[in-house]
């Protein structure tokens, strides 16, 4: 069932998310957890909310655009590679990630984002 209904307002900052521990093979520092909920679809794209608690984890990204609602983090793109880059994100940041990009997320304040993928 889609949470997104035309004409209905949803408060993305207060939608409850069930968190799970980040798998050991992705966990780099701390004991981060992540939670997500799919809100619905728009055309062929999925829209949802994703949240990560304080800590550091690795990931391989899907093709997406996201808007940070709250929190703060640094994201290393292709760490250790010739195209390595580090970005800082916080509330209001709008970011485009390419599918297949290796990342390291270091969250210093629980991060919540709305994503479209």
Buried (B, 14 or more C-beta within 10 A) or exposed (E): EEBEEEEEEBEBEEBEBEBEEBEEEBBEEBEBBBBBBBBBEEEEEBBBBBBBBBBBBBBEBEEBBBBBBBBBBBBBBBEEEEEEEEEEBEBEBEBEBEEEBBBBBBBBEBBBBBBBB
